[in-house]
């Protein structure tokens, strides 16, 4: 029997956060951050981060509790990570900003 982390049908907040934060770290590495080169491969971490956000959304429960509040905070963190990856993906193509 596989641990809950590897079973896709069951929700896992740990899996969701690992997907989002791992893809954020990978996007910094792919973009070569200080120089920020144009790289189309950076859209792969964007898709993985979106999958992690969907996984976080699956963890929501219908009734309010402290767990529900923590999931909402995790969703806000996921949105910030998605926007950062999107910025790293699109900024090298914005020549008018330089």
Backbone as a printed PyTorch tensor [residue, N CA C, xyz], in Angstrom:
tensor([[[  0.8430,  -1.1790,   0.0000],
         [  0.0000,   0.0000,   0.0000],
         [  0.8890,   1.2430,   0.0000]],

        [[  0.6090,   2.1420,  -0.9010],
         [  1.3790,   3.3820,  -1.0150],
         [  1.0000,   4.3680,   0.0870]],

        [[  1.9540,   5.2010,   0.5130],
         [  1.5920,   6.2580,   1.4650],
         [  0.6000,   7.2360,   0.8370]],

        [[ -0.0700,   7.9780,   1.6640],
         [ -1.1050,   8.9010,   1.1950],
         [ -0.5440,   9.9650,   0.2590]],

        [[  0.7300,  10.2970,   0.4220],
         [  1.3720,  11.3010,  -0.4200],
         [  1.3370,  10.9020,  -1.8970]],

        [[  1.4490,   9.6230,  -2.1930],
         [  1.5270,   9.1520,  -3.5730],
         [  0.1830,   8.7320,  -4.1580]],

        [[ -0.8590,   8.6530,  -3.3440],
         [ -2.1860,   8.2760,  -3.8570],
         [ -2.9210,   9.5220,  -4.3410]],

        [[ -3.1460,   9.6090,  -5.6480],
         [ -3.7370,  10.8150,  -6.2120],
         [ -5.2070,  10.9740,  -5.8430]],

        [[ -5.9110,   9.8930,  -5.6430],
         [ -7.3460,  10.0110,  -5.3610],
         [ -7.6370,  10.5830,  -3.9840]],

        [[ -6.7140,  10.4570,  -3.0600],
         [ -6.9080,  11.0720,  -1.7430],
         [ -6.2240,  12.4370,  -1.7270]],

        [[ -6.8100,  13.3710,  -1.0080],
         [ -6.2450,  14.7240,  -0.9720],
         [ -5.0400,  14.7510,  -0.0390]],

        [[ -4.0710,  15.5650,  -0.3950],
         [ -2.8650,  15.6890,   0.4140],
         [ -2.3650,  17.1240,   0.3250]],

        [[ -2.4050,  17.8190,   1.4410],
         [ -1.9190,  19.1880,   1.4750],
         [ -0.3990,  19.2310,   1.3250]],

        [[  0.2770,  18.2270,   1.8500],
         [  1.7260,  18.1490,   1.7060],
         [  2.1190,  18.0200,   0.2380]],

        [[  1.4370,  17.1510,  -0.4930],
         [  1.7130,  16.9860,  -1.9250],
         [  1.4640,  18.2880,  -2.6710]],

        [[  0.4110,  18.9880,  -2.3280],
         [  0.0990,  20.2450,  -2.9940],
         [  1.1790,  21.2900,  -2.7500]],

        [[  1.6090,  21.4310,  -1.4970],
         [  2.6320,  22.4230,  -1.1820],
         [  3.9800,  22.0530,  -1.7880]],

        [[  4.3060,  20.7730,  -1.8240],
         [  5.5600,  20.3430,  -2.4490],
         [  5.5340,  20.6410,  -3.9380]],

        [[  4.4000,  20.3960,  -4.5950],
         [  4.2840,  20.7080,  -6.0240],
         [  4.4700,  22.1970,  -6.2870]],

        [[  3.8180,  23.0290,  -5.5180],
         [  3.8810,  24.4740,  -5.7520],
         [  5.2630,  25.0340,  -5.4340]],

        [[  5.7880,  24.7210,  -4.2640],
         [  7.0810,  25.2840,  -3.8770],
         [  8.2310,  24.6790,  -4.6740]],

        [[  8.1040,  23.4010,  -5.0290],
         [  9.1160,  22.7850,  -5.8860],
         [  9.1290,  23.3780,  -7.2810]],

        [[  7.9550,  23.6680,  -7.8160],
         [  7.9040,  24.2780,  -9.1400],
         [  8.3710,  25.7310,  -9.1030]],

        [[  8.1610,  26.4160,  -7.9780],
         [  8.6930,  27.7750,  -7.8450],
         [ 10.2200,  27.7580,  -7.8360]],

        [[ 10.7930,  26.8180,  -7.0930],
         [ 12.2510,  26.6930,  -7.0660],
         [ 12.7840,  26.2950,  -8.4380]],

        [[ 12.0850,  25.3870,  -9.1140],
         [ 12.5160,  24.9700, -10.4570],
         [ 12.4150,  26.1200, -11.4510]],

        [[ 11.4210,  26.9780, -11.2960],
         [ 11.2890,  28.0990, -12.2320],
         [ 12.4100,  29.1120, -12.0460]],

        [[ 12.8650,  29.3170, -10.7960],
         [ 14.0200,  30.1880, -10.5790],
         [ 15.2650,  29.5910, -11.2300]],

        [[ 15.4000,  28.2710, -11.1330],
         [ 16.5650,  27.6060, -11.7080],
         [ 16.5070,  27.6270, -13.2380]],

        [[ 15.3390,  27.3840, -13.8040],
         [ 15.1970,  27.3700, -15.2640],
         [ 15.3790,  28.7580, -15.8460]],

        [[ 14.8530,  29.7830, -15.1660],
         [ 14.9410,  31.1540, -15.6820],
         [ 16.3270,  31.7570, -15.4980]],

        [[ 17.1990,  31.0680, -14.7310],
         [ 18.5300,  31.6150, -14.4130],
         [ 18.3520,  33.0230, -13.8540]],

        [[ 17.7140,  33.0930, -12.7010],
         [ 17.0670,  34.2830, -12.1640],
         [ 17.8240,  35.6050, -12.2760]],

        [[ 19.0260,  35.7460, -11.8170],
         [ 19.5700,  37.1140, -11.8970],
         [ 19.6530,  37.6500, -13.3170]],

        [[ 19.9480,  36.7940, -14.2880],
         [ 20.0160,  37.2900, -15.6670],
         [ 18.6730,  37.1510, -16.3780]],

        [[ 17.8210,  36.2090, -15.9130],
         [ 16.4560,  36.0510, -16.4070],
         [ 16.3900,  35.9170, -17.9270]],

        [[ 16.8900,  34.8010, -18.4270],
         [ 16.9000,  34.5250, -19.8650],
         [ 15.5280,  34.0410, -20.3340]],

        [[ 15.1490,  34.3400, -21.5890],
         [ 13.8880,  33.7990, -22.1150],
         [ 13.9870,  32.2840, -22.3000]],

        [[ 13.1240,  31.5620, -21.6780],
         [ 13.1580,  30.1100, -21.7280],
         [ 11.7240,  29.5820, -21.7740]],

        [[ 11.3050,  28.9840, -22.8800],
         [  9.9290,  28.4730, -22.9660],
         [  9.6690,  27.2740, -22.0540]],

        [[ 10.7180,  26.6250, -21.5730],
         [ 10.5580,  25.4660, -20.6940],
         [  9.9800,  25.8500, -19.3300]],

        [[  9.9480,  27.1350, -19.0210],
         [  9.4620,  27.5890, -17.7140],
         [  7.9480,  27.4020, -17.5780]],

        [[  7.2640,  27.1190, -18.6780],
         [  5.8220,  26.9060, -18.5810],
         [  5.4910,  25.5370, -17.9890]],

        [[  6.4630,  24.6210, -17.9630],
         [  6.2480,  23.3380, -17.2960],
         [  6.0880,  23.5170, -15.7770]],

        [[  6.9740,  24.2720, -15.0900],
         [  6.7090,  24.5250, -13.6630],
         [  5.4250,  25.3070, -13.4210]],

        [[  5.0370,  26.1410, -14.3900],
         [  3.7720,  26.8640, -14.2460],
         [  2.6030,  25.8880, -14.2220]],

        [[  2.6330,  24.8830, -15.0790],
         [  1.5720,  23.8740, -15.0900],
         [  1.5940,  23.0260, -13.8150]],

        [[  2.7900,  22.6900, -13.3450],
         [  2.8820,  21.9190, -12.0990],
         [  2.3850,  22.7200, -10.9030]],

        [[  2.6850,  24.0160, -10.8800],
         [  2.1880,  24.8600,  -9.7930],
         [  0.6670,  24.9790,  -9.8550]],

        [[  0.1280,  25.0450, -11.0640],
         [ -1.3310,  25.0960, -11.1950],
         [ -1.9550,  23.7870, -10.7070]],

        [[ -1.3140,  22.6600, -11.0040],
         [ -1.8040,  21.3670, -10.5150],
         [ -1.7430,  21.3210,  -8.9810]],

        [[ -0.7060,  21.8950,  -8.3980],
         [ -0.6200,  21.9670,  -6.9400],
         [ -1.6980,  22.8480,  -6.3440]],

        [[ -2.0420,  23.9290,  -7.0460],
         [ -3.1180,  24.8080,  -6.5650],
         [ -4.4590,  24.0810,  -6.6120]],

        [[ -4.6810,  23.3200,  -7.6520],
         [ -5.9180,  22.5310,  -7.7400],
         [ -5.9540,  21.4990,  -6.6170]],

        [[ -4.8090,  20.8900,  -6.3240],
         [ -4.7400,  19.9250,  -5.2300],
         [ -5.0190,  20.5920,  -3.8800]],

        [[ -4.5240,  21.8080,  -3.6910],
         [ -4.8280,  22.5460,  -2.4610],
         [ -6.3160,  22.8540,  -2.3810]],

        [[ -6.9060,  23.2310,  -3.4950],
         [ -8.3390,  23.5300,  -3.5190],
         [ -9.1710,  22.2900,  -3.1970]],

        [[ -8.6780,  21.1150,  -3.5830],
         [ -9.3850,  19.8730,  -3.2690],
         [ -9.4070,  19.5840,  -1.7730]],

        [[ -8.4680,  20.1620,  -1.0270],
         [ -8.3930,  19.9190,   0.4210],
         [ -9.4110,  20.7220,   1.2150]],

        [[-10.0880,  21.6830,   0.5810],
         [-11.0800,  22.4920,   1.2990],
         [-12.2300,  21.6270,   1.7940]],

        [[-12.7410,  21.9920,   2.9620],
         [-13.8990,  21.3030,   3.5300],
         [-15.0790,  22.2630,   3.5220]],

        [[-16.3050,  21.7510,   3.4930],
         [-17.4690,  22.6470,   3.3910],
         [-17.7100,  23.4970,   4.6380]],

        [[-17.3360,  23.0170,   5.8010],
         [-17.5750,  23.7810,   7.0280],
         [-16.3240,  24.5200,   7.4480]],

        [[-16.5020,  25.6840,   8.0650],
         [-15.3750,  26.4970,   8.5100],
         [-14.7160,  25.8530,   9.7310]],

        [[-13.3910,  25.8410,   9.7080],
         [-12.5890,  25.4110,  10.8520],
         [-11.2180,  26.0640,  10.7080]],

        [[-10.3420,  25.8370,  11.6730],
         [ -8.9930,  26.3760,  11.5480],
         [ -8.2540,  25.7280,  10.3840]],

        [[ -8.5480,  24.4550,  10.1100],
         [ -7.9570,  23.7760,   8.9610],
         [ -8.3790,  24.4630,   7.6670]],

        [[ -9.6500,  24.8360,   7.5760],
         [-10.1660,  25.5430,   6.4020],
         [ -9.4360,  26.8790,   6.2210]],

        [[ -9.1960,  27.5900,   7.3200],
         [ -8.4550,  28.8460,   7.2510],
         [ -7.0230,  28.6320,   6.7860]],

        [[ -6.3950,  27.5400,   7.2550],
         [ -5.0290,  27.2480,   6.8160],
         [ -4.9880,  26.9070,   5.3330]],

        [[ -6.0130,  26.2550,   4.8430],
         [ -6.0870,  25.9410,   3.4070],
         [ -6.2360,  27.2350,   2.6070]],

        [[ -7.0260,  28.1760,   3.1000],
         [ -7.1650,  29.4610,   2.4070],
         [ -5.8390,  30.2140,   2.3530]],

        [[ -5.0860,  30.1810,   3.4500],
         [ -3.7700,  30.8150,   3.4480],
         [ -2.8450,  30.1060,   2.4590]],

        [[ -2.9370,  28.7750,   2.3830],
         [ -2.1350,  28.0340,   1.4050],
         [ -2.5380,  28.3850,  -0.0250]],

        [[ -3.8270,  28.6190,  -0.2470],
         [ -4.2740,  29.0330,  -1.5810],
         [ -3.7160,  30.4050,  -1.9490]],

        [[ -3.6570,  31.3190,  -0.9780],
         [ -3.0480,  32.6260,  -1.2410],
         [ -1.5620,  32.4760,  -1.5600]],

        [[ -0.8680,  31.5860,  -0.8470],
         [  0.5420,  31.3200,  -1.1250],
         [  0.7110,  30.7310,  -2.5220]],

        [[ -0.2030,  29.8440,  -2.9070],
         [ -0.1510,  29.2630,  -4.2460],
         [ -0.3480,  30.3320,  -5.3200]],

        [[ -1.2680,  31.2500,  -5.0820],
         [ -1.4870,  32.3150,  -6.0600],
         [ -0.2550,  33.2120,  -6.1970]],

        [[  0.3920,  33.5200,  -5.0810],
         [  1.6100,  34.3280,  -5.1530],
         [  2.7100,  33.5910,  -5.9010]],

        [[  2.8340,  32.2800,  -5.6750],
         [  3.8470,  31.4950,  -6.3850],
         [  3.5270,  31.4340,  -7.8780]],

        [[  2.2610,  31.2750,  -8.2260],
         [  1.8640,  31.2650,  -9.6400],
         [  2.1790,  32.5970, -10.3160]],

        [[  1.9110,  33.6920,  -9.6290],
         [  2.2000,  35.0010, -10.2150],
         [  3.7060,  35.2220, -10.3600]],

        [[  4.4920,  34.7210,  -9.4230],
         [  5.9450,  34.8560,  -9.5330],
         [  6.4770,  34.0380, -10.7030]],

        [[  5.9720,  32.8340, -10.8840],
         [  6.3990,  32.0020, -12.0170],
         [  5.9650,  32.6520, -13.3220]],

        [[  4.7620,  33.1990, -13.3490],
         [  4.2940,  33.8780, -14.5570],
         [  5.1380,  35.1080, -14.8540]],

        [[  5.5520,  35.8250, -13.8190],
         [  6.4360,  36.9680, -14.0150],
         [  7.7800,  36.5210, -14.5900]],

        [[  8.3410,  35.4410, -14.0320],
         [  9.6150,  34.9390, -14.5410],
         [  9.4860,  34.4360, -15.9690]],

        [[  8.3000,  33.9660, -16.3340],
         [  8.0980,  33.4610, -17.6910],
         [  7.9200,  34.5930, -18.7030]],

        [[  7.2630,  35.6700, -18.3120],
         [  6.9130,  36.7110, -19.2760],
         [  7.8410,  37.9140, -19.2810]],

        [[  8.5850,  38.1560, -18.2020],
         [  9.4190,  39.3460, -18.1120],
         [ 10.5130,  39.4060, -19.1800]],

        [[ 11.1740,  38.3040, -19.5290],
         [ 12.2250,  38.4190, -20.5610],
         [ 11.6910,  38.8390, -21.9360]],

        [[ 10.4330,  38.6460, -22.1780],
         [  9.8520,  39.0100, -23.4660],
         [  9.3560,  40.4570, -23.4890]],

        [[  9.3590,  41.1420, -22.3530],
         [  8.8870,  42.5290, -22.2720],
         [ 10.0590,  43.4660, -22.4910]],

        [[ 10.4720,  43.6360, -23.7150],
         [ 11.6230,  44.4870, -24.0420],
         [ 11.3300,  45.9630, -23.8060]],

        [[ 10.0760,  46.3560, -23.7980],
         [  9.7260,  47.7610, -23.6270],
         [  9.9800,  48.2440, -22.1950]],

        [[ 10.1750,  47.3170, -21.2420],
         [ 10.4390,  47.7070, -19.8630],
         [ 11.8980,  48.0680, -19.6380]],

        [[ 12.7800,  47.6480, -20.5220],
         [ 14.2240,  47.8650, -20.3100],
         [ 14.6860,  49.1760, -20.8700]]])
